[in-house]
Amino acid sequence: MIIPVVGLVALVAVLGVIPVEAQLWMKSIHVFFVISWMAVLLYLPRLYVYHTEAGPKTPQSETFKVMERRLLRGIGTPSMIVTWAVGLWLAAKVFEFQGAWLHAKIVLVVVLTAMHMFLAASLRRFANDQHTRSSKFWRIANEVPAVLLAVIVVLVIVKPF
């Protein structure tokens, strides 16, 4: 049910039907969905740590599979879609794609999206009991979104260039 609603919001935002006067509402929506998406990007690798340590085909592994799937598909992917749609609307309507800070931010959001896709591919491997990475790998991977987020926040608030 949430995916069609998210898709509709994304489509409306991208098509530019929303007037520029709504920018404070759009910024609020953007921030909310960024927070939701980041929560998933920060928590899912941590779940992968625990899942790896539980081992395949254990009762704990089956529980982690359900948690991971619901987290990514129910919150993560819809939040990413809305973040992108509203973010592109803001970039076009409010900032007119001007500023090196904005271009740098978009590049970093592309990297976050690649991380999201990597985590989604890993979810499929975990679902098939193919634990190909160590818990140490997932602990390190857990830090990547936090570092990217810190740089993005500085770019948005300080606009250093």
Secondary structure as UniProt FT lines:
FT   HELIX           2..15
FT   HELIX           20..22
FT   HELIX           23..54
FT   TURN            56..57
FT   HELIX           59..70
FT   HELIX           71..76
FT   HELIX           77..93
FT   TURN            96..97
FT   HELIX           100..127
FT   TURN            128..129
FT   HELIX           135..141
FT   TURN            142..143
FT   HELIX           144..158
//
